[in-house]
Amino acid sequence: MFEEPKIPECEECSQACCLKCLPKADAAIFTALSKDEMEYLMTSKRRISFKPGETIIKQNTSTTHFVCIKEGLAKVVSESDKGKNVILRLVKTHDLITAGGIISDDVRHFTVSAITNVDCCFIDSTRLQNLLAKNSNFSYELLKYNNEKNIEMLESLVGLTQKYMPGRVADTILYLKNHIYKTNPFTFNLSRQELAEMSGMTKESFIRSFKELVTSGIVRHDRSTMEVLNEEDLVKISKNG
């Protein structure tokens, strides 16, 4: 199952997650570590590749590892016992995934599944915990990172519970344009069902609300390409809910 990096010297390669592989903005957490600490954390890492649809992390399993995404796009899903799933956010290249529980209860609180081909590193959570206990700067950076992601998920949940369907669809489109693909138009890799789960709706309801935006000339859609034609109106729909 595990695939070893082709180049063993992580700090000199671009094949796995490490300090020198990450852009400066994404490496802030790891810059708090000394060279020896970084080596300690990365020595036991394992590089794994996932195909679209495969599960990277499973909800309610033990937090034996945290994950660094080298390349690809995946979804963070809250799974319900009744089979109604909600996509809380997407994770992309250079994101870190703990799925909750690394520090608290040793249980993953979300499922993470690949949307595209995903290349990532599994890093031992015990080594992470040891460094967090010894290095306060590293603890601070990881805490700040997790807080930012938790706020992102909280804002998503607030939108899902307090907005009407048009506002939720608008939120999903703006999130994809401004935070995930960061271009307009953009080619997306999500199915209609996944877009509906991001919006907290059934697929049928999502398609109906989305078609209204297309008919109104706010959004253009062609197969897997989407373009926001009138972002001002789309933001108004998002705010008014």
Secondary structure, DSSP 8 states (H G I E B T S, - for coil): --B--SSS-GGG-SSS-SGGGS-GGGGTTGGGS-HHHHHHHHTT-EEEEE-TT-EEE-TTSB--EEEEEEE--EEEEE--TTS--EEEEEE-TT-EE--S-TTTTSB--SEEEESS-EEEEEEEHHHHHHHHHH-HHHHHHHHHHHHHHHHHHHHHHHHHHHS-HHHHHHHHHHHIIIIII-SSSEE----HHHHHHHTTS-HHHHHHHHHHHHHTTSEEEETTEEEES-HHHHHHHHHH-
